[in-house]
Amino acid sequence: MGRIAGVTAAETRERLLRAAAEVFAQRGYDGTRVADIAATAKVSNGALYAHFGSKADLLVAALRAHGPRLLADLLAADPSRSITDLLVVVGRRLPRRRDASGYLIVEALVAARRDEDVAGPMRDYVGERADWLAGLVHVAQRDGELDPALPPGALAHFCLLLAMGSALIPPSLHAVDDEEWHALLTRIVTALAPDTTAQRGAPE
């Protein structure tokens, strides 16, 4: 299983990332061997190491390529949609059954606790996600959707805690009523909005 004839290096890399996402989600980081991923991708171990220096690098690269990205996809589909609306839409899906990408983030987080080789790249990954979310908060504050006094970094961290924590508690462990969950999300987003009452009551 060397390099497949007619397949480019970019295609081989993508084949490996898809295989890694699938195998890590099914077997976990500790239960996965590099050979398992290479076999699933139908390439040699040597071909894998030509693209990735270690199993840890491959795990985080797979997470970047095939991890949860619902908010980014919704934003790309409708860039004019309000950030607060997007947060509610994504939040409503958090308690639902996880797909493979949801299990992949769980495996990566667990591995990061045990293995410093994973922890380093995962710190970079989580930091990138937090910075991206903080940027969305800045946009929402600029557009008057969110209170400008809110610290963007803290709100981004809160969103990450919800999203990543939801992957650890699937409906099979604890289910929540959809409408009650939606009502809570709406209440939270409303509380994050600018205080227009205070603005109207300000002295002339």
DABELRA-V358958 format. One record per backbone hydrogen bond with DSSP energy under -0.5 kcal/mol. NH is the residue of the N-H (numbers start at 1). CO is the residue of the C=O. If there is no record, write none. Layout:
nh/co
NH/CO
NH/CO
This chain:
nh/co
7/4
8/6
12/8
13/9
14/10
15/11
16/12
17/13
18/14
19/15
20/16
21/17
22/18
23/19
24/20
25/21
26/22
27/23
28/24
32/29
36/33
37/33
38/34
39/35
40/36
41/37
42/38
43/38
48/44
49/45
50/46
51/47
51/48
52/48
58/54
59/55
60/56
61/57
62/58
63/59
64/60
65/61
66/62
67/63
68/101
73/69
74/70
75/71
76/72
77/73
78/74
81/78
86/82
87/83
88/84
89/85
90/86
91/87
92/88
93/89
93/90
94/90
94/91
96/93
102/99
103/99
104/100
105/101
106/102
107/103
108/104
109/105
110/106
111/107
112/108
113/109
113/110
114/110
114/111
115/111
118/115
119/115
120/116
121/117
122/118
123/119
124/120
125/121
126/122
127/123
128/124
129/125
130/126
131/127
132/128
133/129
134/130
135/131
136/132
137/133
138/134
139/135
140/136
141/137
142/138
143/139
144/141
145/140
146/140
147/192
150/147
152/150
155/151
156/152
157/153
158/154
159/155
160/156
161/157
162/158
163/159
164/160
165/161
166/162
167/163
168/164
168/165
169/165
169/166
173/170
174/170
181/177
182/178
183/179
184/180
185/181
186/182
187/183
188/184
189/185
190/186
191/187
192/188
193/189
193/190
196/194
199/195
200/196
201/197
202/199
